[in-house]
């Protein structure tokens, strides 16, 4: 699958670069909090760009923006629902019986 680097991806890249520059200007003692915010922001921007570009959402009217937002929220709900399923499955596993001790 070839990626089509259109104007949308350039806007996403500019936003990511702006976030990185802002974080670089923040004081060192706030590095942990800004790191979390940066990772969260980059995730939101990339996932929003991915959903809007793959579903060919045009940002030229309120109706299409609302439709795109609905698609994005459904996509995020599905993403976190799957993450919850995987995490709960891993927690319910009997990890003690799978361990092997080599002496």
LINVEN-V425243 format. One record per residue. N is the residue number from 1. PHI is phi in radians with two decimals (none if undefined). NEAR is the number of other C-alpha atoms within 10 Angstrom. Layout:
N|PHI|NEAR / N|PHI|NEAR
This chain:
1|none|3 / 2|-1.58|4 / 3|-1.53|6 / 4|-1.76|9 / 5|-1.43|8 / 6|-1.60|9 / 7|-1.09|9 / 8|-1.11|14 / 9|-1.22|16 / 10|-1.16|11 / 11|-1.13|13 / 12|-1.06|17 / 13|-1.12|16 / 14|-1.12|12 / 15|-1.14|16 / 16|-1.10|18 / 17|-1.10|13 / 18|-1.09|12 / 19|-1.12|16 / 20|-1.12|16 / 21|-1.15|11 / 22|-1.10|12 / 23|-1.15|17 / 24|-1.12|13 / 25|-1.49|8 / 26|-1.39|11 / 27|-1.10|9 / 28|-1.15|10 / 29|-1.22|8 / 30|-1.81|10 / 31|-1.09|13 / 32|-1.15|10 / 33|-1.14|9 / 34|-1.20|18 / 35|-1.12|14 / 36|-1.13|11 / 37|-1.11|14 / 38|-1.11|17 / 39|-1.08|13 / 40|-1.10|11 / 41|-1.13|15 / 42|-1.12|19 / 43|-1.07|13 / 44|-1.10|13 / 45|-1.12|16 / 46|-1.16|16 / 47|-1.19|15 / 48|-1.12|19 / 49|-1.09|19 / 50|-1.06|16 / 51|-1.16|18 / 52|-1.18|20 / 53|-1.35|16 / 54|-1.20|8 / 55|-1.68|12 / 56|0.93|11 / 57|-1.44|17 / 58|-1.63|14 / 59|-1.71|12 / 60|-1.78|8 / 61|-2.60|8 / 62|-1.14|10 / 63|-1.07|11 / 64|-1.24|14 / 65|-1.15|15 / 66|-1.14|13 / 67|-1.08|14 / 68|-1.10|21 / 69|-1.14|16 / 70|-1.09|12 / 71|-1.09|17 / 72|-1.11|19 / 73|-1.13|14 / 74|-1.12|11 / 75|-1.12|15 / 76|-1.14|16 / 77|-1.05|12 / 78|-1.11|12 / 79|-1.06|11 / 80|-1.26|11 / 81|-1.14|12 / 82|-1.16|12 / 83|-1.10|12 / 84|-1.11|12 / 85|-1.07|11 / 86|-1.14|11 / 87|-1.14|11 / 88|-1.18|11 / 89|-1.14|10 / 90|-1.16|11 / 91|-1.20|10 / 92|-1.34|8 / 93|-1.16|10 / 94|-1.59|9 / 95|-1.27|9 / 96|-1.17|7 / 97|-1.31|7 / 98|-1.60|7 / 99|-1.45|8 / 100|-2.15|7 / 101|-1.86|4 / 102|-1.84|4 / 103|-2.03|3
